[in-house]
């Protein structure tokens, strides 16, 4: 079986013809046999894994190590909590346990939690029309759009005209209020993943309803990060490593992300399905909805609603009018300093996992409550799945905007949370009080997050959480 490492040289070399040549050579080596030097690389990668493993969670550690053994990682962290206590805290490769990484849409977990806290404190209701708290928002037919529609990606504001995120906040507010919805909710119910735009709007709403008029990044620090930092584990500092709008003093503590070659995906687009099943391991096979999404992007054109939803913001400055690669953007201090509530959070797996552990405890972790039990239940309400035109499959979102069944299709019912572009995941199961966060530095273009789900699969086995068969 050929894995993405053998086909794309695993991101070890990433420039010009060297990368292409190495990809070809390693493809041949994978077909002919494993080379001694490849085994050496795998051994060195495996030896870099360190951290704490509680008794009974050796299988979970082995799953994390397997990703390194197969050269799927440049650097990664994983952290797991069960019943309010940390049972797994590992790092490897380019990451140590305290290094921060951009976690992309995993930021939405805390964005949604911030809105849930505001609702819990009666600052607004999920059913409120947004215009009740932001009168200018009602322009161009948006007057009846509600907070819950925005959080569930049904607000028809995914594909707005591109916003310059470096504009002053008042100018951004005016620009966003003037946008025309992609469709009108009173005529049809549709769902299209608001990859970046949801956080633009929720940030403004939260600032307007907050008596202290804090930005969403400041609100998260005050109401989530600081309270949970009082929880210490294993004699270590309890600090929660999460920043929305990374301060200058923390920039040097952030990892460098690298973009995985997309050759592995292109090959699966070209080859027939039966041949892909013969060549690739099951966890490396693209799911039908992934293939459908990639084809929609390639064939839809620049003005398609899917493409426009991904191009809804511009990341340009006078100093950097054009950023040639996505990883160059994500590694820039300018991007990390932005308060894009849906996309620019910087965190460690430890930080994300502690927040998820509080949610697995229905709002409380070791006596520290950030969300009341009633507030948690209200935030978790969800209806029947709706076909998400961005994911090309039905999805059920909670009232707060977490994925209620985000990973059920991969074999994990009962897990809420979300995943980030590149492969990070932040999930919890409140029935079994289990939480997991996984953060890699090598970015992949898949919505399935197979590296993280391989670890979740092992955690389910170690804890005894039901799952239905899948191979990772």
C-alpha positions as CSV (number, residue, x, y, z in Angstrom):
1,X,0.0,0.0,0.0
2,X,1.2,3.5,-0.9
3,X,0.7,6.2,1.8
4,X,0.8,9.9,1.3
5,X,4.4,10.0,2.7
6,X,5.7,7.7,0.0
7,X,3.9,9.5,-2.7
8,X,4.8,13.1,-1.7
9,X,8.0,12.6,0.3
10,X,6.1,13.5,3.5
11,X,6.9,17.2,3.4
12,X,10.6,16.6,4.2
13,X,11.7,18.5,1.1
14,X,9.3,21.0,-0.4
15,X,11.0,23.0,-3.1
16,X,10.8,22.9,-6.9
17,X,12.1,19.9,-8.9
18,X,13.7,18.4,-5.8
19,X,10.3,17.7,-4.3
20,X,8.9,16.3,-7.6
21,X,11.9,14.0,-8.1
22,X,11.8,12.7,-4.5
23,X,8.0,12.1,-4.9
24,X,8.7,9.9,-7.9
25,X,11.6,8.1,-6.3
26,X,9.7,7.4,-3.1
27,X,6.7,6.2,-5.1
28,X,8.9,3.6,-6.7
29,X,10.6,2.7,-3.4
30,X,7.1,2.1,-1.9
31,X,6.3,-0.3,-4.7
32,X,9.6,-2.1,-4.7
33,X,10.2,-2.3,-1.0
34,X,11.0,-0.3,2.1
35,X,14.5,1.3,2.0
36,X,16.8,1.2,4.9
37,X,17.1,5.0,5.0
38,X,13.3,5.3,5.1
39,X,13.2,3.0,8.1
40,X,15.8,5.1,9.7
41,X,13.7,8.2,9.2
42,X,10.7,6.5,10.7
43,X,12.8,5.4,13.7
44,X,14.1,8.9,14.3
45,X,10.5,10.3,14.0
46,X,9.2,7.7,16.5
47,X,12.0,8.4,19.0
48,X,11.0,12.1,19.1
49,X,7.6,11.2,20.8
50,X,7.5,12.1,24.5
51,X,5.0,12.9,27.2
52,X,2.6,11.4,29.7
53,X,0.5,8.3,29.2
54,X,-1.8,7.0,32.0
55,X,-1.9,3.3,32.6
56,X,-4.5,1.7,30.3
57,X,-3.9,4.2,27.5
58,X,-1.0,2.6,25.8
59,X,-3.1,1.9,22.7
60,X,-3.9,5.6,22.4
61,X,-0.1,6.4,22.6
62,X,0.6,3.7,20.0
63,X,-1.9,5.3,17.6
64,X,-0.1,8.7,17.9
65,X,3.2,7.0,17.4
66,X,1.9,5.2,14.4
67,X,1.5,8.5,12.6
68,X,5.2,9.3,13.1
69,X,6.2,5.7,12.3
70,X,4.5,6.1,8.9
71,X,6.1,9.6,8.4
72,X,2.7,11.4,8.3
73,X,3.9,14.1,10.7
74,X,6.4,16.9,10.9
75,X,5.3,17.7,14.4
76,X,2.1,17.0,16.4
77,X,0.5,17.1,19.8
78,X,-2.4,15.2,21.4
79,X,-4.1,15.6,24.7
80,X,-6.9,13.5,26.2
81,X,-9.0,14.1,29.4
82,X,-11.3,11.5,30.9
83,X,-13.7,12.3,33.8
84,X,-11.9,15.6,34.5
85,X,-8.3,14.3,34.5
86,X,-5.6,14.2,31.9
87,X,-4.7,10.7,30.7
88,X,-2.7,11.4,27.6
89,X,-0.4,14.4,26.9
90,X,2.1,13.7,24.0
91,X,4.1,15.6,21.5
92,X,6.6,14.7,18.8
93,X,8.7,15.9,15.9
94,X,8.9,19.7,15.6
95,X,6.5,20.4,18.5
96,X,7.1,20.3,22.2
97,X,4.1,20.3,24.6
98,X,3.9,24.1,25.0
99,X,4.4,25.1,21.4
100,X,1.4,27.0,19.9
101,X,0.1,26.3,16.4
102,X,-2.6,27.9,14.2
103,X,-5.6,25.6,14.7
104,X,-7.9,27.2,12.0
105,X,-11.5,26.2,12.4
106,X,-10.9,24.5,15.8
107,X,-11.2,28.2,16.8
108,X,-14.9,27.8,16.2
109,X,-15.2,25.6,19.3
110,X,-14.3,28.6,21.5
111,X,-16.1,31.1,19.3
112,X,-19.3,29.1,19.8
113,X,-18.6,28.7,23.5
114,X,-18.2,32.4,23.9
115,X,-21.7,32.9,22.3
116,X,-23.1,30.2,24.5
117,X,-21.8,32.0,27.6
118,X,-23.4,35.2,26.4
119,X,-26.7,33.4,26.0
120,X,-26.4,31.7,29.3
121,X,-26.0,35.2,30.9
122,X,-29.1,36.5,29.2
123,X,-27.1,39.0,27.0
124,X,-28.9,37.6,23.9
125,X,-30.9,34.6,22.8
126,X,-30.2,32.1,20.0
127,X,-33.6,33.0,18.5
128,X,-32.9,36.8,18.4
129,X,-32.8,38.5,15.1
130,X,-29.3,39.9,14.7
131,X,-30.7,43.3,13.8
132,X,-32.1,43.5,17.3
133,X,-28.5,44.0,18.6
134,X,-27.0,45.5,15.4
135,X,-29.5,47.7,13.6
136,X,-27.4,48.3,10.5
137,X,-27.2,44.5,9.8
138,X,-30.8,44.6,8.5
139,X,-29.8,46.1,5.2
140,X,-30.4,44.2,1.9
141,X,-33.0,41.7,3.3
142,X,-31.1,40.4,6.3
143,X,-33.6,41.8,8.9
144,X,-35.0,38.4,9.9
145,X,-31.7,36.5,10.1
146,X,-31.3,35.1,13.5
147,X,-28.3,34.4,15.7
148,X,-28.9,30.6,15.6
149,X,-29.0,30.7,11.8
150,X,-25.6,32.3,11.7
151,X,-24.1,29.8,14.2
152,X,-25.6,26.9,12.2
153,X,-24.2,28.2,8.9
154,X,-27.7,29.0,7.5
155,X,-27.4,32.8,7.4
156,X,-26.5,32.8,3.7
157,X,-23.4,35.0,4.4
158,X,-20.7,32.5,3.5
159,X,-19.9,34.0,0.1
160,X,-19.7,37.7,0.7
161,X,-17.7,40.2,-1.3
162,X,-14.0,39.9,-0.2
163,X,-13.3,41.8,3.0
164,X,-9.9,43.3,3.7
165,X,-9.3,42.0,7.2
166,X,-6.7,44.8,7.9
167,X,-9.4,47.5,7.6
168,X,-10.2,49.4,10.8
169,X,-13.0,47.7,12.8
170,X,-15.7,50.4,12.1
171,X,-15.0,50.1,8.4
172,X,-15.3,46.3,8.6
173,X,-18.6,46.5,10.5
174,X,-20.0,48.9,7.8
175,X,-18.9,46.6,5.0
176,X,-20.3,43.5,6.6
177,X,-23.7,45.1,7.4
178,X,-24.1,46.1,3.7
179,X,-23.7,42.5,2.4
180,X,-26.5,40.9,0.5
181,X,-27.3,37.3,1.5
182,X,-26.6,34.5,-0.9
183,X,-30.2,33.4,-0.6
184,X,-33.2,34.4,1.5
185,X,-34.1,32.1,4.4
186,X,-37.8,32.9,4.3
187,X,-37.9,31.3,0.8
188,X,-35.7,28.2,1.3
189,X,-33.6,26.6,4.0
190,X,-30.1,26.0,3.0
191,X,-26.8,25.4,4.7
192,X,-23.3,26.5,3.4
193,X,-20.3,26.3,5.7
194,X,-19.3,29.9,6.7
195,X,-15.6,29.0,6.9
196,X,-14.3,32.5,7.9
197,X,-17.3,34.8,7.8
198,X,-19.2,33.4,10.7
199,X,-16.5,34.6,13.1
200,X,-16.5,38.1,11.5
201,X,-20.2,38.5,12.3
202,X,-20.2,36.8,15.7
203,X,-17.3,38.9,16.9
204,X,-19.3,42.1,16.2
205,X,-22.5,40.7,17.8
206,X,-20.7,39.7,21.0
207,X,-19.0,43.0,21.4
208,X,-22.3,44.8,21.0
209,X,-24.1,42.7,23.6
210,X,-21.2,42.5,26.1
211,X,-21.6,45.2,28.8
212,X,-17.8,45.7,28.8
213,X,-17.7,45.9,25.0
214,X,-14.8,43.5,24.8
215,X,-13.7,42.0,21.5
216,X,-14.4,38.3,21.2
217,X,-10.7,37.5,21.7
218,X,-10.7,39.4,25.0
219,X,-14.0,37.8,26.0
220,X,-12.5,34.4,25.4
221,X,-9.5,35.2,27.5
222,X,-11.5,36.6,30.4
223,X,-14.4,34.1,30.5
224,X,-12.9,30.9,29.3
225,X,-9.1,30.9,29.4
226,X,-8.5,32.6,32.8
227,X,-11.1,30.5,34.7
228,X,-9.9,27.2,33.3
229,X,-6.3,28.2,34.0
230,X,-7.1,27.7,37.7
231,X,-7.3,24.0,37.0
232,X,-3.8,22.4,37.4
233,X,-3.1,18.8,36.4
234,X,-0.2,16.6,37.4
235,X,1.7,19.4,39.3
236,X,2.0,21.4,36.1
237,X,0.8,25.0,35.4
238,X,-2.8,25.1,34.6
239,X,-2.4,27.8,31.9
240,X,-4.8,27.3,28.9
241,X,-2.8,27.9,25.7
242,X,-5.3,29.6,23.4
243,X,-5.1,33.0,21.8
244,X,-7.4,34.7,19.4
245,X,-5.3,37.6,18.2
246,X,-1.8,36.4,19.2
247,X,0.2,39.1,21.1
248,X,3.7,40.0,19.9
249,X,5.3,38.4,23.0
250,X,3.9,35.0,21.9
251,X,4.8,35.1,18.2
252,X,8.1,33.3,18.9
253,X,6.3,30.4,20.6
254,X,4.3,29.4,17.5
255,X,5.3,26.5,15.2
256,X,5.9,26.8,11.5
257,X,3.1,25.1,9.5
258,X,4.0,23.3,6.2
259,X,1.5,22.5,3.5
260,X,1.3,18.8,2.4
261,X,1.7,18.2,-1.3
262,X,-1.6,17.8,-3.1
263,X,-0.2,15.3,-5.5
264,X,-1.7,12.5,-3.3
265,X,-5.2,14.0,-3.9
266,X,-4.7,14.6,-7.6
267,X,-3.8,11.0,-8.1
268,X,-7.1,9.9,-6.6
269,X,-9.0,12.3,-8.8
270,X,-7.4,10.8,-11.9
271,X,-7.3,7.1,-11.1
272,X,-10.4,4.9,-11.0
273,X,-11.8,4.1,-7.6
274,X,-11.0,0.3,-7.8
275,X,-7.3,1.1,-8.5
276,X,-7.1,3.6,-5.6
277,X,-8.4,0.9,-3.3
278,X,-5.7,-1.5,-4.4
279,X,-2.9,1.1,-4.1
280,X,-3.8,3.1,-0.9
281,X,-4.5,2.2,2.7
282,X,-8.1,2.7,3.8
283,X,-7.3,5.8,5.9
284,X,-5.8,7.5,2.9
285,X,-8.7,7.0,0.6
286,X,-10.8,10.1,-0.1
287,X,-14.4,9.8,0.9
288,X,-17.0,10.4,-1.9
289,X,-18.1,13.8,-0.4
290,X,-14.4,14.8,-0.3
291,X,-14.0,14.0,-4.0
292,X,-17.2,15.8,-4.7
293,X,-16.0,18.9,-2.9
294,X,-12.7,19.0,-4.6
295,X,-14.3,18.6,-8.0
296,X,-16.7,21.4,-7.2
297,X,-13.8,23.7,-6.4
298,X,-11.9,22.7,-9.6
299,X,-14.8,22.9,-12.0
300,X,-17.1,25.5,-10.4
301,X,-15.1,28.5,-11.5
302,X,-14.1,31.6,-9.6
303,X,-17.6,32.9,-9.2
304,X,-19.1,29.7,-7.9
305,X,-20.6,30.0,-4.4
306,X,-18.2,27.5,-3.0
307,X,-15.1,29.3,-4.3
308,X,-16.5,32.7,-3.2
309,X,-17.1,31.3,0.3
310,X,-13.4,30.4,0.6
311,X,-12.3,33.8,-0.9
312,X,-14.5,35.9,1.4
313,X,-11.6,37.6,3.0
314,X,-8.4,39.2,1.6
315,X,-5.1,38.8,3.5
316,X,-3.0,41.4,1.8
317,X,-1.0,44.4,3.1
318,X,1.0,47.1,1.4
319,X,4.1,45.3,2.6
320,X,2.9,41.9,1.3
321,X,0.6,42.6,-1.6
322,X,0.6,38.9,-2.6
323,X,1.3,35.8,-0.5
324,X,2.2,33.0,-2.9
325,X,1.4,30.0,-0.7
326,X,-1.2,29.3,2.0
327,X,1.4,28.1,4.5
328,X,3.3,31.4,4.0
329,X,0.1,33.2,5.0
330,X,-0.6,31.1,8.1
331,X,3.0,31.5,9.2
332,X,2.9,35.3,9.0
333,X,2.7,37.3,12.3
334,X,0.0,39.5,10.6
335,X,-2.3,36.5,10.3
336,X,-1.7,35.2,13.8
337,X,-2.4,38.6,15.3
338,X,-5.9,38.8,13.7
339,X,-9.0,38.1,15.7
340,X,-10.7,35.9,13.1
341,X,-12.9,34.0,15.5
342,X,-13.5,31.2,13.0
343,X,-10.0,30.7,11.7
344,X,-7.0,32.3,13.3
345,X,-6.8,30.9,16.9
346,X,-3.4,29.8,18.1
347,X,-3.3,27.0,20.6
348,X,-1.6,23.9,21.9
349,X,-3.4,20.5,22.2
350,X,-3.2,20.9,25.9
351,X,-5.1,24.2,25.7
352,X,-7.8,22.9,23.4
353,X,-8.3,19.7,25.3
354,X,-8.8,21.5,28.6
355,X,-11.6,23.6,27.1
356,X,-13.1,20.4,25.5
357,X,-12.8,18.7,28.9
358,X,-15.0,21.4,30.5
359,X,-17.6,20.8,27.8
360,X,-17.4,17.1,28.3
361,X,-18.2,17.8,31.9
362,X,-21.3,19.8,30.7
363,X,-19.6,23.2,31.4
364,X,-17.6,22.3,34.5
365,X,-14.1,21.0,35.0
366,X,-12.8,20.2,38.5
367,X,-15.2,22.6,40.2
368,X,-14.6,25.5,37.7
369,X,-17.8,26.3,35.8
370,X,-17.7,28.3,32.6
371,X,-21.2,27.4,31.4
372,X,-24.2,26.4,33.5
373,X,-25.7,22.9,33.0
374,X,-28.8,24.7,31.6
375,X,-26.6,26.8,29.3
376,X,-24.8,23.7,28.1
377,X,-28.0,21.9,27.3
378,X,-29.4,24.9,25.5
379,X,-26.2,25.2,23.4
380,X,-26.3,21.5,22.4
381,X,-29.9,21.6,21.1
382,X,-30.0,20.5,17.4
383,X,-32.5,19.4,14.8
384,X,-32.3,17.1,11.9
385,X,-29.2,17.2,9.7
386,X,-29.3,19.7,6.8
387,X,-27.3,19.2,3.6
388,X,-24.2,21.4,3.9
389,X,-23.2,22.6,0.4
390,X,-19.6,23.2,1.6
391,X,-19.1,19.6,3.0
392,X,-21.4,18.0,0.4
393,X,-23.2,15.9,3.0
394,X,-25.8,16.3,5.7
395,X,-24.6,17.8,8.9
396,X,-26.4,18.7,12.2
397,X,-25.2,21.8,14.0
398,X,-26.1,22.6,17.6
399,X,-27.7,25.9,18.6
400,X,-24.2,27.2,19.6
401,X,-22.7,26.0,16.2
402,X,-20.8,22.9,17.2
403,X,-20.9,19.9,15.0
404,X,-23.4,17.5,16.6
405,X,-22.5,14.7,14.2
406,X,-19.4,16.0,12.6
407,X,-17.5,12.7,13.0
408,X,-20.4,10.2,13.2
409,X,-20.0,9.3,9.6
410,X,-16.5,8.1,10.3
411,X,-17.6,5.8,13.1
412,X,-17.8,8.1,16.2
413,X,-21.4,8.8,17.3
414,X,-21.9,11.0,20.3
415,X,-18.8,13.2,19.8
416,X,-19.3,17.0,19.4
417,X,-16.8,19.6,18.4
418,X,-15.1,20.5,15.2
419,X,-12.0,20.1,13.0
420,X,-9.6,22.6,11.5
421,X,-8.1,23.0,8.1
422,X,-4.8,21.1,8.0
423,X,-6.0,18.2,10.3
424,X,-6.5,19.5,13.9
425,X,-9.5,18.3,15.8
426,X,-11.2,19.3,19.1
427,X,-14.0,16.9,20.2
428,X,-15.7,15.7,23.4
429,X,-18.3,13.1,24.4
430,X,-20.4,14.4,27.3
431,X,-22.0,11.0,28.0
432,X,-18.6,9.4,28.8
433,X,-16.9,12.6,29.9
434,X,-14.1,12.3,27.4
435,X,-12.3,15.0,25.5
436,X,-9.5,15.0,22.9
437,X,-7.5,17.6,21.0
438,X,-5.0,16.9,18.3
439,X,-2.8,19.5,16.6
440,X,-0.4,18.8,13.7
441,X,2.0,21.2,11.9
442,X,1.8,19.4,8.5
443,X,-1.4,20.7,6.8
444,X,-3.5,18.4,4.7
445,X,-6.5,19.3,2.5
446,X,-8.9,16.8,3.8
447,X,-12.2,17.2,5.8
448,X,-11.9,13.7,7.2
449,X,-8.9,14.4,9.6
450,X,-7.7,10.7,9.4
451,X,-4.6,11.2,11.6
452,X,-6.6,12.6,14.5
453,X,-9.4,10.1,14.0
454,X,-6.9,7.2,14.2
455,X,-6.0,8.4,17.7
456,X,-9.7,8.9,18.6
457,X,-10.4,5.4,17.5
458,X,-7.8,4.1,20.0
459,X,-9.1,6.3,22.7
460,X,-12.6,4.9,22.3
461,X,-11.2,1.4,22.7
462,X,-9.2,2.4,25.8
463,X,-12.1,4.2,27.5
464,X,-14.9,1.8,26.3
465,X,-16.8,4.4,24.2
466,X,-18.9,2.8,21.5
467,X,-17.9,3.3,17.9
468,X,-18.7,1.5,14.7
469,X,-16.0,-0.2,12.7
470,X,-13.6,1.9,10.6
471,X,-9.9,1.5,9.9
472,X,-7.3,4.2,10.9
